[in-house]
Amino acid sequence: AALERPLGESRALLLPGQTSAALGDIALPLAALLSCRPLVGGDFDALAGRLTALVLRMQQPDGSFASTFTGRPDASRGGRLYGDGQALLALALAERFLAEPSRTEGERNAFPPIAEV
């Protein structure tokens, strides 16, 4: 979470001086946060929710994903096989997390509405 920085109207995990984030640089940390949540608890739910919202924002009308984010989704289409798969994995994990009956309202509120996932 120490690397979370503003990027346009959103927030992403960025190294100092970095001005854009690749789809995988957003989706893989999200997948890791959701996968490790049973071990670390809810300390990173708000960050996971923001990353989920960013992945959703990067989704294109045809269902594919922008390859990079610079404050707005980049519409480039090349070389995204892994990034698209990572985004789908992260969104599937977010949906599974939110669908668990044991989730509290506060946990759910940290994420975009489940209908968007």
C-alpha positions in Angstrom: 0.0 0.0 0.0 3.0 2.3 0.4 3.3 2.5 -3.4 -0.3 3.6 -3.9 -0.3 6.9 -5.8 -2.8 9.1 -7.6 -3.1 8.5 -11.4 -5.6 10.8 -12.9 -8.8 10.5 -10.9 -7.9 7.0 -9.9 -5.2 5.5 -7.7 -2.7 2.7 -8.7 0.4 1.1 -7.3 3.3 3.0 -8.9 7.0 3.2 -8.4 8.4 6.7 -7.8 8.5 8.5 -11.1 6.2 6.1 -12.9 3.4 7.8 -14.8 1.4 4.9 -16.1 0.4 1.4 -14.9 0.2 -1.7 -17.1 -2.9 -3.8 -16.7 -1.0 -6.6 -15.1 0.6 -4.1 -12.6 -3.0 -3.4 -11.4 -4.6 -6.9 -11.7 -1.9 -9.0 -10.2 -1.6 -7.1 -6.9 -5.4 -7.2 -6.7 -5.4 -11.0 -7.2 -2.7 -11.3 -4.5 -4.5 -9.1 -2.0 -7.7 -11.1 -2.5 -5.9 -14.5 -2.4 -4.0 -13.6 0.8 -6.9 -12.0 2.6 -7.6 -15.1 4.8 -4.1 -14.7 6.1 -3.8 -10.9 6.5 -7.4 -9.9 7.3 -9.2 -6.9 6.0 -6.5 -4.3 6.3 -6.2 -4.0 2.6 -9.9 -4.2 1.6 -10.1 -0.5 0.7 -7.0 -0.8 -1.6 -8.4 -4.0 -3.2 -11.7 -2.1 -3.8 -9.9 0.8 -5.5 -7.9 -1.6 -7.6 -11.1 -3.5 -8.6 -12.7 -0.2 -9.6 -9.6 0.6 -11.7 -9.6 -2.8 -13.5 -13.3 -2.3 -14.2 -12.5 1.2 -15.5 -10.0 -0.3 -17.9 -12.5 -2.7 -19.4 -13.4 -1.8 -23.0 -17.0 -1.9 -24.4 -16.1 -5.2 -26.2 -15.1 -6.8 -22.9 -11.3 -6.6 -23.5 -9.1 -4.4 -21.3 -6.9 -1.4 -22.0 -3.2 -2.4 -21.8 -2.1 0.6 -19.7 -3.6 3.4 -17.6 -2.2 6.9 -17.6 -5.1 8.6 -15.9 -7.5 7.3 -18.4 -7.6 3.8 -20.1 -5.3 3.5 -23.1 -7.2 2.0 -26.0 -4.2 0.2 -27.5 -4.8 -3.4 -28.3 -1.3 -5.1 -28.7 0.3 -7.8 -26.6 -2.4 -8.1 -23.9 -3.0 -11.8 -23.7 -1.5 -12.1 -20.2 -2.9 -8.8 -18.9 -6.4 -9.7 -20.0 -6.2 -13.0 -18.3 -4.8 -11.4 -15.1 -7.6 -8.9 -15.1 -10.2 -11.7 -15.5 -8.6 -13.7 -12.6 -8.6 -10.6 -10.4 -12.3 -9.8 -11.2 -13.3 -13.5 -10.6 -11.6 -13.4 -7.2 -13.3 -10.1 -6.4 -16.7 -11.5 -7.3 -16.0 -14.7 -5.3 -15.0 -12.5 -2.3 -18.1 -10.3 -2.5 -20.5 -13.3 -3.0 -19.5 -15.0 0.2 -22.5 -14.8 2.6 -20.2 -14.0 5.6 -19.1 -10.6 4.1 -20.2 -7.6 6.1 -21.7 -4.5 4.6 -18.5 -2.6 5.4 -16.4 -5.2 3.5 -18.8 -5.0 0.5 -18.8 -1.2 0.6 -15.0 -1.1 0.0 -15.6 -2.5 -3.5 -17.6 -1.4 -6.5 -21.2 -2.8 -6.5 -21.2 -6.5 -7.3 -23.4 -6.0 -10.3 -20.5 -4.2 -12.0 -18.1 -7.1 -11.3 
